[in-house]
Amino acid sequence: EWNRWLLMGLIGTAVGMLGFLIHQIIDSLIKLKWDLVENYLQDGNVHMTWLCVLGFGLAMVVFSSGSVLFICPAGSPSGLPEIIGYLNGTSIRHLFNIKTFIGTFVSCVLAVASGLFCGPEGPMIHLGALLGCGLSQLQSDTFGIHLPIFTRFRNSADKRSFITAGAGAGIASVFRAPIGGLLFTLEEVSSFWDIRLAWQTFFCCLMATFTTDLLSSSLCGFVYRGHFGFFEAEKRILFWVKNLLDMNVLAFILTILLGMLGGLLGALFVSLNIKINKLRMQFFNSIPKLSLRKTSKLLETVLILVKSQPHPGLHQKKRGQWIKGEVGCILSFPCSSEWGSAAALLVENGKQGITYLFKRGTHEEFGYASLCTALAFYFILSCWTAGSAVASGLVIPMLYTGALYGRITGLILVSIFGVQTNEYGAWIDPGLFAAIGAASFFSGVSRLTISLTVIMVS
């Protein structure tokens, strides 16, 4: 069995390198976008800032959608349902070819960096499965490659096993959670399972996480910052929370209520998304010409992006002057109004925004108006984005949406009891309930429990 373990390790390493590459490119593109508009920010020109950000995002979303529509139709929208279908006996054409890999990779990176309300998780699972398939079979009809090694794995059962491991490594690389990746494949992805495959999938996930952490330890946006091999907790753990809190029994009651709310909102999200996709299919199928149909799908993603980019100064003009601090909200500077805080939450990329919402000791940093506005925007637009013609994931939007209403719950407690600093009242913290709310909505939409808990706490 040594060669099977060797392939699992190679697949995990390759997926880890791919995950590192995706995050580095996304961070670099986001930094480039804000570097281009920095002069307008410093001059206080809000309109030009918004137009430049929107133009940069539109260019990326056009290429993102175009790469799916015109290069790899099998890569739309996330690939996860297709992977689950394949592993449970459904044959899907072009799901594991090189064009699908390239198109999904390009579309995922550009979609997340453009400002759409989506994440890289679903496409990473698809890309991990693609690497699992390609590296285990060591053959390609496209390139005419048929290597005479590991030929004993060229059967449907072993192929499924390596695809399962690759999919788990994809989620492990994104969240830096090898056990979470294993449990995700067990709970969500595959129906054919045994104890040997469990150990080998865990090894694959472990290698993916280690590789991503190792490469990320010294590089940030492809800029070397030293300390190669030094794993900083704050960088390694995706949503790291420093402060531990002693709990009160009342917190468990609120947790149950947040769980029920997450289930109801999750059911509403799924129902609304199904209806949107039915209307989407009916509309596009009514267009007889294929090229016009694809162009219409591309224009839909452009429309979603325009709706996803709030104008940071839209409601803030007063006596001919811009209220101080609103432009700075875009770059996470202190915000002086509720609208500025809402703009900051919506303009920031999802992962960074979740980190802000989870932060402890920030009882009054975001008010009701900003949180409710961001919640309405994020809920509707992320639901609309899911199923559009870009390779995108839903995990970050689910966590973000749940964190928003969880923080609103915590803010209600602060309004009732005030800011508590003593050890018996420190649990009344909006950041704590933001984390609980994120888990509740994620679970309500995905129906995941065990793997979600591990991913959230690891």
Secondary structure, DSSP 4 states (H G I P E B T S, - for coil): -HHHHHHHHHHHHHHHHHHHHHHHHHHHHHHHHHHHTHHHHHHT-HHHHHHHHHHHHHHHHHHHHHHHHHT-GGG-S-SHHHHHHHHTT---TTTTSHHHHHHHHHHHHHHHHHT-S-BSHHHHHHHHHHHHHHHHH-EETTTTEE-SSSGGG-SHHHHHHHHHHHHHHHHHHHHT-HHHHHHHIIIII-S---HHHHHHHHHHHHHHHHHHHHHHTTEETTEE-S-TT---HHHHSTT---------HHHHHHHHHHHHHHHHHHHHHHHHHHHHHHHHHHHHHT---HHHHHHHHHHHHHHHHHHHS--TTTT-EETTEEPTTHHHHTTTPPP-SHHHHHHHHHHS-HHHHHHHHH-TT-TTSS-HHHHHHHHHHHHHHHHHHTTSSS--BSHHHHHHHHHHHHHHHHHHHHHHH----STTTTT--HHHHHHHHHHHHHHHHH---HHHHHHHH-
